[in-house]
Amino acid sequence: MAFRDYLIETREIFDRLYPNNRITEIDYEGPTIVVYTQDEELFSKREDLARQIAQEIRRRITIRPDPSILLPEDEAREAIEKIVPRDANIRDIYFESDTGEVIIEAEEPSIVTSKTANFITEIKSKTKWAPRLVRAPPMYSRTVKEIRELIREMKQERRAFLHNLGEKLNLPPMPGDTWARITALGGHREVGRSATLLSTNNSKILVDCGMLNSVDDDQPWAGAPYLYVPEVQPFSSIDAVVLTHAHLDHSGLVPLLYKYGYEGPVYMTAPTRDLAVLLQNDYLKVVHSEGRKTPYESKYIREMVKRSVILKYGETTDITRDVRVTLYNAGHILGSSSVHFHIGEGLYNVVFSGDLKFERTWLFNAANNRFPRAEAYMTESTYAGREDYQHSRKEAFEMLVDIVNRTFDRGGSVLIPVFAVGRSQEVMLVLEQAFREKLIEREAVVYLDGMIMEATAIHAAYPEYLNRDLRERIMVKKDNPFLSPIFKAVETKNERQEICDSPESKIVLATSGMMNGGPVMEYFKSWLGNPAHTLVFVGYQADGTLGRRIQKGAREIPLSEQGKTVKFEIKMSVETAEGFSGHSDKKQLISYIASMQPRPRRILVNHGDGDKTVEFARFLRSKFGVESYALKNLETLRLI
């Protein structure tokens, strides 16, 4: 079917089912067909008709008001403020006249969008604007605010981009043999620079584009995936990018694609977009401060935002002419996804796990392992080795509390290197509970240094992605644990120095989590010579990082001091609080696959150190009687 036929067919069906529809325009907006009408009834009360037609043509449909019928903005604002209950606490209202949408930012949008309420219909009826409710962050987030403003500024460019994307998605598939294959470009038999290409005879889809964690090379391409191979060159030949989550080893080089010619969409969840922007901008800042070259400039991060297509968990959409995608909760960090690809018309289905946590944590529900179909499954294997069995969350809680109490008893302070996203928030929740229940015997301040508070504010902005208990604390009980008075953000270098010099016992959470730079190094240099203090690892330490060397027992290390390399002796206590990882251990990975529905016929293993992936693939082959492989980078496997 030619791409214009979908628009013609949509109009024909509307004319048949709702003859006096007063439709003025039908157009593409990415994978969605947008219908503009001057008919108030069709726009405000006939969502059932849109659903019926969407099912018939198998395309998503949105009905919007024609700009000619919109109430003037001042009058519309006044009407909305009267309609919306005061309990919803409107923070802001802004209008997008080109789409006929009014964005209402409220502290409690669920009050307005409740299925039992008629507020949305009333707003449509009285103002003719199409309301879109967004949650006002309970904590101020500069990142969330700037991204929302940026998207408003780019609305004309985004509309043109989404129109062109829609036309491309509706091109008929190419004739000829049908096939699909996977090419390993990074993160295979290693942890870092994750990138995998899914190819069909019609499509090229890149899943993640990250960087290595342990590279200090001055070359901007150092630690990149194998992006120069013919399969992905030129970048303009790639049809879509899908981002599983925001950590830099998965997202860090997505903007580089735009610098060198990619102009297509990147599909991800909303929190993944916001966190990726935060981490990418911080990465550029750190590289600049170290006098090294950056692989891209900040304008390409904005380009990524402009071309982002946001999906919710469980929402299926076409991303190429022959592939549909659905994102599912992966339980790893905020907004992290396992990606389900449906190839052709029921031809083949493959799931990429992303980074995975198959356990309910303090932040998230356990990863989803129920899919419509899954002939093949690619699993991470970060902790899939023989000895990689983790402690429970309960044991991790008790272990960290014990370390803090022992350190405070000898008059010391606790330094915890953390990733700004994920581990920081889990440790914050543990410490908040421990202090609230007086399990930590002395009062103390918990200092947050780096991007931790900003990343935490993004978590608070998306409570629907958190587990039920935490979501209720934030949204219903108004008891946001991240706003506990025990937490204090470190704003300046002088504050940092005062904390280092203070004799009071305290806890410091600081980035980076693997001690390969960042503010954690300032505290570490100040405290490493004092045996009263404790360094506590709570997250994965990759090979080649300073954190891994210290965790493995190094007690004399070279560090940069005023431009010179100086050897330092570590006298502070070094401990690891097991059980905080955002990755599943071997037992959880096996449990995930054992209870996965449906059971895949082929399992691919990636995202693990060296031979660990090969050993785990061999184990899965033996245990489940399925084909199982651990691809090397640059290897290609044909699926069909």
N, C-alpha and C positions, 0 to 999 in steps of 0.2 A: 504494500500500500504506500503510495507516495505521501510525503510528509504533509502536503497541503490538504490531503483528503481528510485528515483528522479534524481539522477546523471546519471543513465543509460538512462533514458528517455530524459534528456537534451541533451546528446550526440547524441542520435538517431535523435532528431529533427534537431539539427545543421547539422548532416550528410545529412539529407533529404533536408533541405532548402539551405544549403551552403556547398556543398560536399567537396571542397578543403579548408577546414577550418584550417588545420594544428594545431588542438587543442592538447596541450600536457598534460593538466591536468584539471579536474573538481573537485571542492571540496566545502565543506561547510564553510561559515564564518558567524556563527550565523544564522539568518533567511535568509541570502543571499546565493545563489549559485554562486561561482566565477569560471569563465572560463578563462584559460590561453591559449594563442594562439601565434604562430609565424607568423600568417598572418596579415600583416600591414593593409590591407583593412578592415578586420573583426574587428580588434581592434580599428581603428581610425575613421571609417566612417559608421559603421553599427549598431548604437545604436537602429535603428528601428527594426532590427532583434532581438536584446536582449529584447526589449519591447514586440514584438510579441510572443516570446517563453515564456516570463514571464507570459503573460496573459493565454497562453495555459496550462501551468503546475501550475499556481497560486503560483508561487514562484518568489521572486525578483532575478534578474540575473545581474551580473556585468562582463564585459569582460575586461581582463587585458593582457598586453604583457607578453610573456614568457621571463624570465630573459636573455636568450641567445641572444635576438635581441636588447637589450638595448644599447643605445649609452653610451660610457664612461661618468662618471659623470661630469668631467671638460668640456668636449665638449658639453654635454647636458645643463649645466649651461650657457655656453656662448651663445648657440642657443636660450635658453629661454629668456635671457636678450635682445637679438636682436628682438625677436618676440613680447614680451609684450610691449605695449605702455608705454612711460615714465610717462604718467599721472597716471598710475596704482600704481606707486611708490613701487616697490618691496623692501621689507625689508630683506627677507631671503629666501633661497631656500635650501631644504634638501631632500635627497633621501632615499627611503626605498626599497632596492634592492630585498628583499624577496617577496614583493608584486608588484614590478614594478611601484610603485607610486612615484611621485615627488610632494612634498608639497611646494606650492608657497605662501609665506606670503606677502600680499600686502595691502597698505592703501586703495586702491579702487579696490577690486576684481571684482566688477560688470562690470568694463570696459572690463575685460577679458572674463567674463562668459556671457556677453550680447548675447541674441538670434540672434542679427543681426551681431555679430562678428564671425570670423572663427579662432580666436586665439587658442582655445582649440584643434581643429582639426589639426591646423598647428603644434602645439607643439607635438601632438601625432605622426604626420607623420614624422617630422624631427628628433625627439629624441627617439621615440618608448616608451617613458615613459608615464604613465597615470597621467595627471596633476590633482591635487586637490587644489583648491584655498581656502585659509583661510584669514580672515581679520586680519590685524595687528592692535592691539589695539591703538586707538588715544591717550590714556593715558597709561602710563606704569603700568602694573599689574604684580606683582610678582607671584600671584596665577596662572594667565593664562599661564605665561611663564613656571613655574615649572610643571604644569599639562601637557602641551604639550611636555616638555622634558621627563617627567616620562613615558608618553605613548610611546614615541619613544624608551626609554630604555627597556620597557616591551614588545616590539613588538613580540618577539618570544613566550613569555608566553601568550600574548593576542591571537596570532594566534592559538595556541594549544587549548586555552579555547574556542574560537569561533568555532573551528572545532568540538569540543566535544558537544558544545551547539547545533550546526546545526544538528548533528546526533540525539541528544535527541529530538529536535523539530520535526523531521520527523519520529519518531516512530509512529506506528499505534495506534489509541485510544484503550483503554481497552474495551473489550466487557462487556455487562451487562446493568443494569438499568442506565438511564441518570438522573442526578440531579445536582443542584447547590444551594449553601447556603452561607450566610454571617455570620461571627462570629465577634462580637465586642470585641476587645482586649484592646482598649484605645481610649480616646477622645470621648466617648459616654456619654452623660449627664455631660460632663466636657469639659474644654478647656485645651489642653495639652496632651502629650504622645499619639498622634494619631497613631492608628494601627488597621487595619481591614483586616480580612482574607476572601478572596473569594475562595471557594472550589467547585470543581466538582468531579465527579467520576474518573476523570483523572488528576486533577490539584490542586495545592495549591499555591495561589498567595497572597502575603502580600502587602497591600497598605499602605505605610508609616510605619515608626518605630521611633517615637519621644519620647521626655521626657517632664516631667512637668516643668513649668517655675519657680516654687516657692519653690523648694526643696533645703534645705541646709544640709540635712542628710549626714553623713559621709559614709553611705553605698553606694557603686557604683551602686547597682540596685535600689536604692530609686528613685521613680518617673518614673519607667519603665512601659511599658504596661504589660499585663498579658502574658508574653512570656513563662511561665513555664507550661502552660496547654497542655494537650495531643494533641490538634489540631495542634499545631505548633512544637511539639517535636518529634524527634530531628530536629534541624534546617536544617539538610541535607535533610529532606523530603520536604522542601519548593522548589517549582519549579522556582519561579520568585518573585522579589520584584519590585514594581512600586513606584516611589517617585514623589509625586505631586509638591512639592517645597522644598526650602532649609532651611526654618526656623527650628530651633532645635526642636520645638515641633512636627515636622513631620520627620525630617531627623537625629536627634541627635544620635540615637542608631542603625542606619544601620550598622556602623562598628562593633558593638557588635555581630551582627549575624555572621560575618565572624570569629570573635574570637572563637565562640562556635560551629563551624562546618558547617555553610552555605558556599557553594561554587558556587552558581548560579549567574545569572545576576541581575543587577539592572537597570531598564529602566527609563530614564528621559531625559529632554532637556539638551543641552550643558551648558547653564548658570546655571541651577539647580545644575549640577555636580560641577561647579567651585565655586559657592556660598556655597554649602554644605561643600566642602573641607575647604573653608575659615572659616566658622562658627564652624565646628567640631574641627579644629586645635586650634582656639581661645578658645573654650570651654575647651579643655585639658589644655591649658596654664593657664586659670583662675583657674581651679580646682587644678592644681599643686601649683599655687601661694598661694592658701588658705590652703594648707597642707592637702587636702582631697584626697581620693582614686579616681582614674578614672576608669570607667567601661571598658575601652579598651585603647590600646596604638596606637600611630600614624601610626604604620605599617599596622593597619587594615583599616585606611583611605585610604592608598595606595592600599590595597587589593580591596576596593570598587571601586577605580578608574580603576584598572586593569580589573575588571569584569563589568564595566559600558557599557551599550548599549545605544547610543545616538539617540534620535528620534526628528524629527522636528514636528511642529504642522501639523496635518492633514495626517501624514504618518502612514499607517496601517501596522502592522507586527504581525506575529505569535510569541507568547511568551510561549505557551505550546502546546501540541499536539492537544488541543481542544479549545483554547482561542486566539483570536486576540485582539490587543489593538491599540487605536488611542488616541493621546494626543491633546487637544484643549486649546487655550488660556483661562486662568481663571482670568486674569486682576488683580491679587493680588500683586505679586512681579515679578521681572525679571524671565522669564522662567516658571512661575507657570502654572500648568495644571489641567484641568478637564480630567478625564480618562474614556474613553468609552471602555467597554469590550464587545466583540462579542463572545458569547459562542456557540460552536458547529457549524453546518452548518445552520445558521439562526434560531437556537433554542431559544436563549434568549439574550437580551442586557441590560446591566446595566451601569449607569454613576455615577461616584463618583465626586462630585463637586470640592473637595479640598477646600482651602480657596478661596473665590470668591468676585469679585468686578464687579457688573453689571452697570458700569458707566465709561465713558471715563475720565481718570485722566490726570494729567500733564505728567505722564510717559507712560501709556498704553492705548490700546483700551479696550472697555468694553468686559467682558467675553462672550465667544461664548455660545449660547444656541440652536444651530441647529445641530442635530445629525441624522445619517442615520436611526437608530431605538433606542428606549429607553423604554423598558417595565417597568424598575425600575430606580429610581433616588435617590441618597443619597445626601442631601444638608447640608451644614454647617448652623449654627444658632447663631453665636457669638453675633450678634446684632438683634436677632429676638424677643426680648421681647416687651411688650406693649409700653414701653417708649423709645425704641431704634430707634428713628428717628434722622438721622444725618443732619447736615447742608450741604449745597452744597459746592462744591469746591470754588466757587466765595465768599461765605460767610466766608469760612475758610481762604482764602487769606486776605480778609478785616480784619478779626478778629486778625490774627497774626500781620499784619502791625500795627494795632491800639495798640496792646499790646506792641510792640517794641517801638513805638513812645512815649507812655505814660511812659514807663520805662526809656527811654533815657531822657525825659523831667525832670525827678527827679534825673538824674545823676546816674542811676543804669545800671546794665547789665542783659542780658536775658540768662537763662540756659534752654536748651531744651533737655530732655532725649529722645534719639531716638534709634530705632533698626538700626543697621548698614545697613541693607538691606531693601529698600522700603521707609520707612518714611524719612530716611535721605535725599534721593535723591529728594523726593517731596518737602521737606522743603527747600532744597538748590535751587530748581527751583523757588519757591515762593520768596525767599530772593533775588536771582539774579535779577528777574524781578522788585521787589520792589525798590532795590537800583538803577537799571538801569533807571527806570522811575521816580526816585527821590520821590517815595511815602514814603520812610523812610527818614526823613528830615535831619538826620545827617549822615555824613560818619562814617563808623565803619568797623572793621574787623570781619569776621565770622570764628571762630576757629572750626576745625573739629578734635575731639579727639576719639581715639578708632580705629576701622577698617573702618571708614566711607570712607576715601579717597580710600582705596583699593577696597572696595565694589563698589564705584562709578566708578573706573577704569574698573571693570568687566562689569558694565552697558554700558560703552562706547565701550567695545569690542564686544558687541552684539546689535548694533543699530537696526538690523532687528526685534528685539523683542519689540522695543519701538513704541509709536504711530507715525503717519506719520509726524506731525509737528516737533517733537523733532528729529526724524530720519533725516529729511531734514536739520535741523540746524546743526547736527553733520556731516553728510555725504556730503551734497551738498553745503551748505553755509559756511562750515568750521567755524561755530560760536558755538563752544561747550560751553554751559552755565556752565558746571561743571569745566571749566578752567578759570572762571572769577577771576580777581585779588582780589576780596573781600574775597575769600576763602584761608585759611591758615591751613595746617595740623600741628597738635601738635606732635612733634617727641619725646620729652624727658620729664622726670619728672620735670626737672628744668624749662623747658618752661611752663609746666602746672602751676607750682608754681608762676612764674612771671605773668602769665595771672590772676591767682587768686588775686595776690597782687596789680595789676595795677589799678589805679583809673579811667582809661579811660572806657567809656561805650563801650560794646562789646556784641557780641552774641556768645554763645558756644553751639555747637551740640556735645553731648557726649553719648557714650554707657555706661550702658545698658539701653534699653528703658523702663524697669519696675523698674529701680533703685535697682535691686537685685545684685549689684556689679558693677565693671568696673570704668573707670575714671570719670564718672558723679558724683560719690560719693565724690571725692576730691573737685570739685567745689562746690557741695552742702554744704559740711561741712564748707567751707570757707565763703560762702555767706548767709547761712540760717539765720544768726543773724542780717542781714542788711535789713530793710524794703524798701530800694531803689531798691533792686534787685527783679527779677521775675523768678519763676520756671513755665515753660509752658509745659503741657502735650499735646502731639499730637497723641499718639497711645494708643492702648488697654492696660489697666492695669488689670492683672489677679488677682483673689482672692488669698490672702495670700502674695502678693508682697508688698514691701515698697511703691511703687508708688501708689497702690490702697489705702493704708491707708492714705497717704498724700492727695491724690485726694479727699477722702471722708471726710477730715476735721481734721485729726490728727495734732495737733500743738506742741506736745511734744513726741519725739521719741528716743528710745535707739539706739545708734550706737557704733561700735567698734572704739576705739581710743587708739593706742599704746598697743594693747592686752587687753584692759579693755573695759567694756561696760559703756558708759557714756550717760546720758540723755541730749538731745539738744532741745532747744525751737526754733520753726520755726517762724521767724519774717518776712522773705521775702514774697512777694506776691505769691500766688499760683493760677494759672489760667489754664483753658483747652481750647485749640483752636479746637473746634469740626469741623469735616469734612475732616480730613486728613486720616481717617482710610482706610486700604486696604481691609476691609471687607464690604460687602453690609449690609445695614440696613434692617429692616423688609419690608419696602416699596419696596426696590429694589429686595429683594428675591422673593416677591410675583409677581412683574413685570416679573422677570426672568422666573418663572414657568408658569405664565399666557401666555407668548409669546413663550414658549419653543416648539420646533417642533422636533419630535412629542411629544404630551403630554403623560407623563408616567402614567401607571395604578397604580403604587405603589410608594410612596415617603417615604424615610427613613430620619430621622433627627438626626444629630450628631453635635459635636463641638459647644456646647453651655453650659452655666452655669446651673447646676441643673435642676429645673423643667421647665426652659425656653424651653428646647427641647420638653418636653411633651406638653406644652401649644401650641407651634408652630405646632406640629404634629396634635393636635386636631383642630387647626384653618384651616390647609390645608385640612384636611378631610372634614370639613364643607364647605369650600369655593369651592373646586374643585371636591368634590364628589369622591375622590379616597381613596384607602387604605393608611393609613399613620401611621408610628410607630416611636417611639424614643427608640431604643434599649438601654438596660443597658449593661455596660461592662460585658463580659462573656456570654451574650445571643447570641443565634444562630437563624437565620430566614431562612427557606427554601424558595428559589425563585421558583424552579421548581422541 
